[in-house]
Amino acid sequence: MTATASDKTGAHTPEAADVITGARERIDSLDDRIIGLIQERMAVSAVIQEARITSGGRRVNLSREMEVLDHYRQALGKPGTALAMTMLELCRGRV
């Protein structure tokens, strides 16, 4: 049995299914870009960590992380803090 557009989207009309399908394609594209940006951020973070460690410093700068957390919280509210925490964890690499 073939799934209909309604089954895939939860829409009750073909028009709504078309809108949802198009919007999901845009979301998928945005997600790919977000993932790419996070991977780029991880690479830049690794450069910073290497420079800090090589100079005798610590891998993580907690005051900087607090600035990042606050920035995301101000921009996105409380869920932004959780998002920033996940991103910071990804960018720290192996501690």
Long-range contacts (C-beta under 8 A, 24 or more apart in sequence): 38-87, 38-90, 41-87, 41-91, 42-90, 42-91, 42-93, 45-91, 45-92, 45-93, 46-91, 46-93, 49-92, 49-93, 59-92, 59-95, 60-92, 60-95
